[in-house]
Each structure stands twice: as structure tokens, then as C-alpha cells.
Amino acid sequence: METLISLIQSGCDVEMDITVIEKAIFELPTEHRQAIELHFLQELSRKQIAIQLGWSYSKVHNRITRGITLLKWKLNPSYFDEMNRISKNILISFSNGKEQI
């Protein structure tokens, strides 16, 4: 659980209460919640989860990754505002640096 909490809180300015995180996990779509719980709470590998649930490895990986992203968004929406701002600045810098044809 500590690893999950540290992943969620990366880029966060606020310390989060464990009950808030547990509630957010419970509210995830079923497949995301299953993958998160099996990986972080039961400490199964992605391969073990794939076998147990009959999913492909990539599906397990995607559900865990997207589940973490959903948790970050749900618990700290301002994190994504900052990421969007940074992304836009990178795109603007890139497009300004392109040669005109």
C-alpha cells in the first residue's frame, strides 16, 4: 500500500489520508480496482494477475497504469492542470522551433 500511496502522491502538494485513498480505490471501475488491489495490496506480479484473471499481460499493465492515473486525477485534479500546462508549453516550444516549409 505504501508504494501505491507514494505513486499517487508524486507531484502532489497535499498529504492524503489513507481512508480517502481507500475510498477512491473503491470507486474505480471494476477492472482497474481489481488490478490495483491484486498488485499493490496482495503484492501479485502483473504476470500472476494475468494468469489469475485470464487477462493478457498488457491488459493488466494498462489497468494498473490507468488506475493510478485515475486515482491521481480523482485525488488531486490540480496535478493534471499543471501537467497540461507543461505539455502545452512543450508543444508550443516544439512548434516554434520547426523550420517553416
C-alpha positions in Angstrom: 0.0 0.0 0.0 2.9 2.4 0.7 4.1 2.1 -2.9 0.7 2.9 -4.2 0.4 5.9 -1.9 3.8 7.2 -2.9 2.8 6.8 -6.6 -0.4 8.7 -6.1 1.2 11.4 -4.1 4.1 12.0 -6.6 3.6 15.5 -7.9 1.0 16.2 -5.1 1.4 19.1 -2.7 -1.1 17.6 -0.2 -0.6 14.7 2.2 -3.5 12.3 1.8 -5.4 10.4 4.4 -5.4 6.6 3.9 -9.2 6.4 4.1 -9.6 8.9 1.3 -7.3 6.8 -0.9 -9.2 3.6 0.0 -12.5 5.3 -0.9 -11.0 6.5 -4.2 -9.8 2.9 -5.0 -13.2 1.5 -4.2 -14.8 4.0 -6.7 -12.5 2.9 -9.6 -14.0 0.9 -12.4 -14.0 -2.8 -11.5 -11.2 -3.9 -13.8 -8.9 -1.1 -12.6 -9.7 -1.7 -9.0 -9.1 -5.5 -9.3 -5.7 -4.9 -10.9 -4.7 -2.2 -8.3 -5.8 -4.3 -5.4 -4.1 -7.5 -6.6 -0.9 -5.7 -7.5 -0.4 -3.3 -4.6 -2.4 -4.9 -1.7 -1.9 -8.6 -2.4 1.6 -7.9 -4.0 1.0 -10.1 -7.0 3.1 -9.6 -10.1 1.5 -8.5 -13.4 2.1 -11.9 -14.8 0.4 -13.6 -11.7 -2.6 -11.2 -12.1 -2.9 -12.0 -15.8 -3.0 -15.7 -15.1 -5.4 -15.3 -12.2 -7.9 -13.1 -14.1 -7.4 -14.7 -17.5 -6.2 -11.4 -19.0 -3.2 -10.6 -21.2 -0.1 -9.1 -19.5 -0.7 -5.8 -21.4 -4.3 -5.6 -20.2 -3.1 -5.9 -16.6 -0.3 -3.3 -17.2 -2.8 -0.9 -18.7 -5.4 -1.3 -16.0 -2.8 -0.7 -13.3 -1.3 2.3 -15.1 -4.7 3.8 -15.9 -6.0 3.0 -12.4 -3.1 5.0 -10.9 -3.8 7.9 -13.3 -7.5 7.9 -12.4 -6.6 7.9 -8.7 -4.2 10.8 -9.2 -6.9 12.7 -11.1 -9.6 12.0 -8.5 -7.5 12.9 -5.5 -5.6 15.8 -6.9 -7.1 17.4 -10.0 -4.7 20.3 -9.9 -1.9 17.9 -10.7 -3.3 17.4 -14.2 -3.8 21.2 -14.6 -0.1 21.5 -14.1 0.8 18.6 -16.4 -1.5 20.1 -19.1 0.2 23.5 -18.8 3.7 21.9 -19.1 2.6 19.8 -22.1 1.2 22.9 -23.9 4.4 24.7 -23.3 6.5 21.8 -24.7 4.2 21.7 -27.8 4.5 25.4 -28.3 8.3 25.3 -27.9 8.5 22.4 -30.4 6.3 24.0 -33.0 8.2 27.4 -32.7 11.4 25.5 -33.3 10.2 23.8 -36.5 11.5 25.0 -39.8 8.9 26.7 -42.0 8.4 25.0 -45.4 
